[in-house]
Amino acid sequence: MGGGIFARRALFGDGAFWAIAGYRAGWPDGRIGKPVEGLPGVAVGGQGGLLDLILDADFASNRTLYFCFSKPSPNNNGNSTALARATLSADQTRLDNVKVIFSQKPKFVSSLHFGCRMVESRLPGLNGKPDGKLFLALGERYSRA
């Protein structure tokens, strides 16, 4: 399911990382896990697929992660860049509680320039914990409109 190799790795406490197509866990000794289950539908093709991944600032206790992907429209008459939040199972085999928290509008009939890069603010918020604001950069979808 989807996309090319990620430009960034999301590192887990046990040394595992996600860095390859289909959101698979990998380990420094070369082991590669099975594709993670629970992903939403992904518009795979051209430059579309699974686009970016970051771990929540409090991932060690809440197992929350965020990922961008190219999302097909319900009628398959276009697609968009979307951002979802999910909880990773303890055995790193499944995404639960997947919720799309942003989906680009309007939809486009194109497989180009989805673009997605995320960063989570680590500035202190309430109680000294990171404020958790997410910032998202998008592609222009090969459109001058």
C-alpha positions as a Markdown table, in Angstrom:
| # | Residue | x | y | z |
|---|---|---|---|---|
| 1 | Met | 0.0 | 0.0 | 0.0 |
| 2 | Gly | 1.4 | 3.2 | -1.2 |
| 3 | Gly | 4.1 | 5.8 | -1.5 |
| 4 | Gly | 7.9 | 5.8 | -1.7 |
| 5 | Ile | 10.6 | 5.8 | 0.8 |
| 6 | Phe | 10.1 | 8.5 | 3.5 |
| 7 | Ala | 12.7 | 11.3 | 3.7 |
| 8 | Arg | 12.4 | 11.2 | 7.5 |
| 9 | Arg | 12.4 | 8.5 | 10.0 |
| 10 | Ala | 10.2 | 8.3 | 13.1 |
| 11 | Leu | 12.3 | 6.6 | 15.8 |
| 12 | Phe | 10.7 | 4.6 | 18.6 |
| 13 | Gly | 12.2 | 3.9 | 22.0 |
| 14 | Asp | 13.2 | 0.4 | 21.2 |
| 15 | Gly | 15.4 | 1.5 | 18.3 |
| 16 | Ala | 12.7 | 0.6 | 15.7 |
| 17 | Phe | 11.9 | 3.1 | 13.0 |
| 18 | Trp | 9.3 | 3.6 | 10.2 |
| 19 | Ala | 11.0 | 4.6 | 7.0 |
| 20 | Ile | 9.8 | 2.6 | 4.1 |
| 21 | Ala | 6.7 | 2.2 | 1.9 |
| 22 | Gly | 3.6 | 0.9 | 3.4 |
| 23 | Tyr | 4.5 | 2.1 | 7.0 |
| 24 | Arg | 6.5 | -0.9 | 8.1 |
| 25 | Ala | 8.6 | -1.0 | 11.2 |
| 26 | Gly | 12.3 | -1.7 | 10.7 |
| 27 | Trp | 15.2 | -2.3 | 13.1 |
| 28 | Pro | 18.9 | -1.4 | 13.0 |
| 29 | Asp | 19.8 | -5.1 | 12.6 |
| 30 | Gly | 17.9 | -5.2 | 9.3 |
| 31 | Arg | 14.6 | -6.8 | 10.3 |
| 32 | Ile | 11.6 | -5.4 | 8.5 |
| 33 | Gly | 8.1 | -5.9 | 9.9 |
| 34 | Lys | 4.8 | -6.5 | 8.0 |
| 35 | Pro | 2.8 | -3.5 | 6.7 |
| 36 | Val | 0.9 | -1.9 | 9.5 |
| 37 | Glu | -2.9 | -2.5 | 9.4 |
| 38 | Gly | -5.6 | 0.2 | 9.9 |
| 39 | Leu | -4.5 | 2.7 | 7.3 |
| 40 | Pro | -7.3 | 4.7 | 5.6 |
| 41 | Gly | -7.7 | 4.5 | 1.9 |
| 42 | Val | -4.7 | 6.0 | 0.1 |
| 43 | Ala | -4.7 | 7.4 | -3.5 |
| 44 | Val | -1.5 | 5.7 | -4.7 |
| 45 | Gly | 0.0 | 6.9 | -8.0 |
| 46 | Gly | 2.2 | 9.5 | -9.5 |
| 47 | Gln | 3.5 | 11.5 | -6.5 |
| 48 | Gly | 0.6 | 10.3 | -4.2 |
| 49 | Gly | 0.8 | 7.7 | -1.4 |
| 50 | Leu | 2.0 | 7.9 | 2.2 |
| 51 | Leu | 3.8 | 11.2 | 2.5 |
| 52 | Asp | 5.1 | 12.0 | 6.0 |
| 53 | Leu | 5.0 | 10.8 | 9.6 |
| 54 | Ile | 5.8 | 12.3 | 13.0 |
| 55 | Leu | 5.4 | 11.0 | 16.6 |
| 56 | Asp | 3.5 | 13.0 | 19.2 |
| 57 | Ala | 5.7 | 14.8 | 21.7 |
| 58 | Asp | 4.2 | 12.4 | 24.4 |
| 59 | Phe | 4.4 | 9.3 | 22.2 |
| 60 | Ala | 6.1 | 7.2 | 24.9 |
| 61 | Ser | 2.9 | 7.4 | 27.0 |
| 62 | Asn | 0.1 | 7.9 | 24.5 |
| 63 | Arg | 1.4 | 6.1 | 21.4 |
| 64 | Thr | -0.1 | 8.9 | 19.2 |
| 65 | Leu | 1.4 | 9.6 | 15.8 |
| 66 | Tyr | 0.4 | 11.8 | 12.8 |
| 67 | Phe | 0.7 | 11.0 | 9.2 |
| 68 | Cys | 0.0 | 12.7 | 5.8 |
| 69 | Phe | -1.3 | 10.8 | 2.8 |
| 70 | Ser | -3.0 | 11.4 | -0.5 |
| 71 | Lys | -6.7 | 10.8 | 0.2 |
| 72 | Pro | -9.1 | 9.8 | -2.5 |
| 73 | Ser | -12.5 | 11.5 | -2.6 |
| 74 | Pro | -15.5 | 9.4 | -1.7 |
| 75 | Asn | -16.7 | 9.4 | -5.4 |
| 76 | Asn | -13.2 | 8.9 | -6.8 |
| 77 | Asn | -13.5 | 12.1 | -8.7 |
| 78 | Gly | -10.4 | 13.7 | -7.2 |
| 79 | Asn | -8.0 | 13.5 | -4.3 |
| 80 | Ser | -6.3 | 15.7 | -1.7 |
| 81 | Thr | -3.5 | 15.8 | 0.8 |
| 82 | Ala | -4.8 | 14.8 | 4.2 |
| 83 | Leu | -3.4 | 14.7 | 7.8 |
| 84 | Ala | -4.5 | 12.0 | 10.2 |
| 85 | Arg | -4.0 | 11.2 | 13.9 |
| 86 | Ala | -3.8 | 7.6 | 15.1 |
| 87 | Thr | -2.7 | 5.4 | 18.0 |
| 88 | Leu | 0.0 | 2.8 | 17.3 |
| 89 | Ser | -0.6 | -0.6 | 18.9 |
| 90 | Ala | 2.1 | -1.7 | 21.4 |
| 91 | Asp | 3.3 | -4.4 | 19.0 |
| 92 | Gln | 3.6 | -1.9 | 16.2 |
| 93 | Thr | 1.3 | -3.8 | 13.8 |
| 94 | Arg | -1.9 | -1.7 | 13.8 |
| 95 | Leu | -3.2 | 1.8 | 13.8 |
| 96 | Asp | -6.2 | 2.4 | 15.9 |
| 97 | Asn | -8.4 | 5.5 | 16.5 |
| 98 | Val | -7.5 | 6.8 | 13.0 |
| 99 | Lys | -9.0 | 10.3 | 12.5 |
| 100 | Val | -8.5 | 12.6 | 9.6 |
| 101 | Ile | -8.0 | 16.0 | 11.2 |
| 102 | Phe | -7.3 | 17.9 | 7.9 |
| 103 | Ser | -8.2 | 17.3 | 4.3 |
| 104 | Gln | -7.3 | 19.8 | 1.6 |
| 105 | Lys | -10.1 | 21.5 | -0.3 |
| 106 | Pro | -10.9 | 21.7 | -3.1 |
| 107 | Lys | -10.1 | 18.1 | -4.3 |
| 108 | Phe | -8.0 | 17.8 | -7.5 |
| 109 | Val | -8.0 | 15.3 | -10.3 |
| 110 | Ser | -4.2 | 15.0 | -10.4 |
| 111 | Ser | -1.5 | 12.7 | -9.1 |
| 112 | Leu | 1.1 | 15.5 | -8.8 |
| 113 | His | 2.5 | 17.8 | -6.1 |
| 114 | Phe | 0.6 | 16.6 | -3.0 |
| 115 | Gly | 3.4 | 17.7 | -0.8 |
| 116 | Cys | 3.3 | 17.3 | 2.9 |
| 117 | Arg | 5.8 | 18.1 | 5.7 |
| 118 | Met | 4.8 | 18.3 | 9.3 |
| 119 | Val | 6.4 | 19.5 | 12.5 |
| 120 | Glu | 5.0 | 19.7 | 16.0 |
| 121 | Ser | 5.8 | 22.6 | 18.2 |
| 122 | Arg | 7.9 | 21.8 | 21.3 |
| 123 | Leu | 7.4 | 25.3 | 22.9 |
| 124 | Pro | 6.2 | 25.0 | 26.5 |
| 125 | Gly | 2.5 | 25.1 | 27.0 |
| 126 | Leu | 0.4 | 24.5 | 30.0 |
| 127 | Asn | 2.1 | 22.7 | 32.9 |
| 128 | Gly | 5.5 | 23.0 | 31.1 |
| 129 | Lys | 4.5 | 20.3 | 28.5 |
| 130 | Pro | 5.0 | 21.0 | 24.8 |
| 131 | Asp | 2.0 | 22.9 | 23.4 |
| 132 | Gly | 1.5 | 20.3 | 20.7 |
| 133 | Lys | 0.6 | 22.7 | 17.8 |
| 134 | Leu | 1.0 | 21.0 | 14.4 |
| 135 | Phe | 2.3 | 22.8 | 11.4 |
| 136 | Leu | 1.7 | 21.5 | 7.9 |
| 137 | Ala | 3.1 | 22.5 | 4.6 |
| 138 | Leu | 1.3 | 21.4 | 1.4 |
| 139 | Gly | 2.1 | 21.2 | -2.3 |
| 140 | Glu | 0.4 | 23.4 | -4.8 |
| 141 | Arg | -1.1 | 20.4 | -6.6 |
| 142 | Tyr | 0.4 | 21.5 | -9.9 |
| 143 | Ser | -2.3 | 24.2 | -10.2 |
| 144 | Arg | -1.9 | 28.0 | -10.4 |
| 145 | Ala | -5.5 | 28.6 | -9.4 |
